[in-house]
Amino acid sequence: MEHLLFGLLNVVLEWSPRVFAFLMEKFPRSGAAGITFVVCGHDRPTECKILVDITNNLAGQSVRLARAHFAFEKNSPLNPDPQWSRKDKTGLFHLCFFSRSTQMHDWRDVYLRFGEQTNVWIGIDPQHPPYEIEKVHGGKRFGRLYFQMTRWTDSGRPKARWVRVKL
């Protein structure tokens, strides 16, 4: 009986990250009204990153963005940087927001007032030639950005939801 219990527990623990990634991919809302995402240039030759600028265009409202992750598309023209750590077995990569105080990407969450901007970077394999990287600037989809967005209602109560943005 113990072997059966431990066997079931092992299966549950092994499949939980995959189930979480599947549910997160299938059920978050697409897009975030009032928040704009712009895929900016890439940084070469020292590091191979694609920057994504995030701007709050919600007039009179502030938002909190947190728990950002990125997943590459299966048929993406780009591959992740092999040195970039991902969540085990899910294929999701942790992202940090830019901090003005440290001038680094080290914030796990960010609070944006109307008109404020931040960015995240996505690490790509440095073996890619520049023309493959330029494909993503031409509109080719290469992945999905997930994050939790919190807005405050008129009564002052926070409303949080998961958001998915295709890049």
One Martini backbone bead per residue (centre of mass of N, CA, C, O) as a GRO file, in nm:
protein
  167
    1MET     BB    1   0.055   0.064  -0.019
    2GLU     BB    2   0.299   0.255  -0.004
    3HIS     BB    3   0.386   0.232  -0.302
    4LEU     BB    4   0.129   0.354  -0.418
    5LEU     BB    5   0.140   0.628  -0.276
    6PHE     BB    6   0.428   0.710  -0.381
    7GLY     BB    7   0.360   0.681  -0.679
    8LEU     BB    8   0.135   0.896  -0.688
    9LEU     BB    9   0.303   1.129  -0.575
   10ASN     BB   10   0.514   1.129  -0.801
   11VAL     BB   11   0.320   1.192  -1.034
   12VAL     BB   12   0.211   1.459  -0.924
   13LEU     BB   13   0.490   1.605  -0.898
   14GLU     BB   14   0.570   1.571  -1.201
   15TRP     BB   15   0.293   1.706  -1.333
   16SER     BB   16   0.236   1.986  -1.206
   17PRO     BB   17   0.400   2.183  -1.389
   18ARG     BB   18   0.250   2.108  -1.650
   19VAL     BB   19  -0.035   2.181  -1.559
   20PHE     BB   20   0.022   2.473  -1.490
   21ALA     BB   21   0.116   2.560  -1.773
   22PHE     BB   22  -0.142   2.481  -1.919
   23LEU     BB   23  -0.341   2.659  -1.756
   24MET     BB   24  -0.192   2.929  -1.802
   25GLU     BB   25  -0.220   2.917  -2.115
   26LYS     BB   26  -0.546   2.875  -2.138
   27PHE     BB   27  -0.671   3.105  -1.907
   28PRO     BB   28  -0.559   3.355  -1.978
   29ARG     BB   29  -0.575   3.661  -2.076
   30SER     BB   30  -0.569   3.846  -2.352
   31GLY     BB   31  -0.420   4.089  -2.281
   32ALA     BB   32  -0.396   4.454  -2.185
   33ALA     BB   33  -0.576   4.701  -2.125
   34GLY     BB   34  -0.365   4.991  -2.153
   35ILE     BB   35  -0.122   4.805  -2.230
   36THR     BB   36   0.195   4.831  -2.373
   37PHE     BB   37   0.386   4.642  -2.625
   38VAL     BB   38   0.742   4.659  -2.715
   39VAL     BB   39   0.963   4.543  -2.940
   40CYS     BB   40   1.282   4.584  -2.928
   41GLY     BB   41   1.581   4.575  -2.944
   42HIS     BB   42   1.893   4.435  -2.953
   43ASP     BB   43   2.177   4.298  -2.771
   44ARG     BB   44   2.494   4.361  -2.908
   45PRO     BB   45   2.757   4.132  -2.833
   46THR     BB   46   2.748   4.066  -2.527
   47GLU     BB   47   2.432   4.024  -2.545
   48CYS     BB   48   2.129   3.824  -2.595
   49LYS     BB   49   1.859   4.048  -2.626
   50ILE     BB   50   1.513   4.121  -2.571
   51LEU     BB   51   1.323   4.402  -2.555
   52VAL     BB   52   1.032   4.495  -2.345
   53ASP     BB   53   0.806   4.740  -2.350
   54ILE     BB   54   0.614   4.888  -2.073
   55THR     BB   55   0.295   5.065  -2.075
   56ASN     BB   56   0.087   5.293  -1.905
   57ASN     BB   57  -0.249   5.395  -2.055
   58LEU     BB   58  -0.420   5.442  -1.792
   59ALA     BB   59  -0.619   5.678  -1.710
   60GLY     BB   60  -0.583   5.727  -1.366
   61GLN     BB   61  -0.417   5.447  -1.349
   62SER     BB   62  -0.284   5.190  -1.164
   63VAL     BB   63  -0.031   4.927  -1.177
   64ARG     BB   64   0.050   4.581  -1.114
   65LEU     BB   65   0.335   4.388  -1.187
   66ALA     BB   66   0.372   4.024  -1.181
   67ARG     BB   67   0.505   3.720  -1.232
   68ALA     BB   68   0.700   3.692  -1.472
   69HIS     BB   69   0.683   3.517  -1.792
   70PHE     BB   70   0.837   3.300  -2.046
   71ALA     BB   71   0.742   3.153  -2.372
   72PHE     BB   72   0.829   2.965  -2.625
   73GLU     BB   73   0.761   2.878  -2.919
   74LYS     BB   74   0.773   2.592  -3.098
   75ASN     BB   75   0.815   2.771  -3.389
   76SER     BB   76   1.047   2.939  -3.325
   77PRO     BB   77   1.319   3.128  -3.449
   78LEU     BB   78   1.395   3.109  -3.144
   79ASN     BB   79   1.623   3.056  -2.880
   80PRO     BB   80   1.727   3.003  -2.583
   81ASP     BB   81   1.939   3.066  -2.351
   82PRO     BB   82   2.130   2.822  -2.200
   83GLN     BB   83   2.189   3.012  -1.930
   84TRP     BB   84   1.892   3.032  -1.886
   85SER     BB   85   1.672   2.999  -1.641
   86ARG     BB   86   1.421   2.758  -1.567
   87LYS     BB   87   1.151   2.606  -1.508
   88ASP     BB   88   1.086   2.310  -1.430
   89LYS     BB   89   0.933   2.148  -1.710
   90THR     BB   90   0.777   2.419  -1.842
   91GLY     BB   91   0.940   2.655  -2.013
   92LEU     BB   92   0.965   2.882  -1.805
   93PHE     BB   93   1.070   3.221  -1.771
   94HIS     BB   94   1.201   3.437  -1.574
   95LEU     BB   95   1.117   3.778  -1.494
   96CYS     BB   96   1.245   4.110  -1.478
   97PHE     BB   97   1.228   4.428  -1.380
   98PHE     BB   98   1.308   4.749  -1.404
   99SER     BB   99   1.537   4.943  -1.206
  100ARG     BB  100   1.611   5.267  -1.130
  101SER     BB  101   1.799   5.238  -0.877
  102THR     BB  102   1.996   4.993  -1.007
  103GLN     BB  103   1.993   4.952  -1.325
  104MET     BB  104   1.823   4.678  -1.319
  105HIS     BB  105   1.690   4.342  -1.351
  106ASP     BB  106   1.530   4.294  -1.013
  107TRP     BB  107   1.220   4.300  -1.033
  108ARG     BB  108   0.922   4.112  -0.960
  109ASP     BB  109   0.780   4.395  -0.929
  110VAL     BB  110   0.553   4.662  -1.054
  111TYR     BB  111   0.469   5.012  -1.038
  112LEU     BB  112   0.232   5.185  -1.253
  113ARG     BB  113   0.174   5.474  -1.372
  114PHE     BB  114   0.063   5.693  -1.567
  115GLY     BB  115   0.307   5.675  -1.833
  116GLU     BB  116   0.472   5.456  -1.738
  117GLN     BB  117   0.788   5.266  -1.765
  118THR     BB  118   0.910   4.944  -1.862
  119ASN     BB  119   1.117   4.638  -1.861
  120VAL     BB  120   1.216   4.342  -2.037
  121TRP     BB  121   1.412   4.043  -2.081
  122ILE     BB  122   1.512   3.818  -2.351
  123GLY     BB  123   1.689   3.531  -2.381
  124ILE     BB  124   1.909   3.449  -2.646
  125ASP     BB  125   2.079   3.279  -2.861
  126PRO     BB  126   2.403   3.368  -2.972
  127GLN     BB  127   2.391   3.186  -3.248
  128HIS     BB  128   2.223   3.386  -3.378
  129PRO     BB  129   2.160   3.553  -3.640
  130PRO     BB  130   2.050   3.868  -3.711
  131TYR     BB  131   1.816   3.789  -3.914
  132GLU     BB  132   1.651   3.621  -3.704
  133ILE     BB  133   1.601   3.856  -3.505
  134GLU     BB  134   1.453   4.046  -3.714
  135LYS     BB  135   1.188   3.880  -3.747
  136VAL     BB  136   1.049   3.982  -3.479
  137HIS     BB  137   1.020   4.282  -3.593
  138GLY     BB  138   0.825   4.175  -3.842
  139GLY     BB  139   0.598   3.985  -3.663
  140LYS     BB  140   0.717   3.737  -3.554
  141ARG     BB  141   0.644   3.487  -3.357
  142PHE     BB  142   0.811   3.372  -3.028
  143GLY     BB  143   0.594   3.427  -2.782
  144ARG     BB  144   0.502   3.439  -2.423
  145LEU     BB  145   0.362   3.668  -2.192
  146TYR     BB  146   0.345   3.647  -1.837
  147PHE     BB  147   0.115   3.799  -1.591
  148GLN     BB  148   0.030   3.990  -1.311
  149MET     BB  149  -0.260   4.204  -1.282
  150THR     BB  150  -0.321   4.505  -1.094
  151ARG     BB  151  -0.624   4.667  -1.011
  152TRP     BB  152  -0.816   4.950  -0.912
  153THR     BB  153  -1.099   5.031  -0.796
  154ASP     BB  154  -1.314   5.275  -0.694
  155SER     BB  155  -1.317   5.136  -0.397
  156GLY     BB  156  -1.000   5.018  -0.368
  157ARG     BB  157  -0.998   4.743  -0.493
  158PRO     BB  158  -0.835   4.470  -0.587
  159LYS     BB  159  -0.761   4.335  -0.925
  160ALA     BB  160  -0.662   4.017  -1.023
  161ARG     BB  161  -0.479   3.887  -1.318
  162TRP     BB  162  -0.409   3.693  -1.580
  163VAL     BB  163  -0.169   3.743  -1.849
  164ARG     BB  164  -0.149   3.727  -2.215
  165VAL     BB  165   0.127   3.786  -2.448
  166LYS     BB  166   0.200   3.813  -2.776
  167LEU     BB  167   0.537   3.819  -2.948
   0.00000   0.00000   0.00000
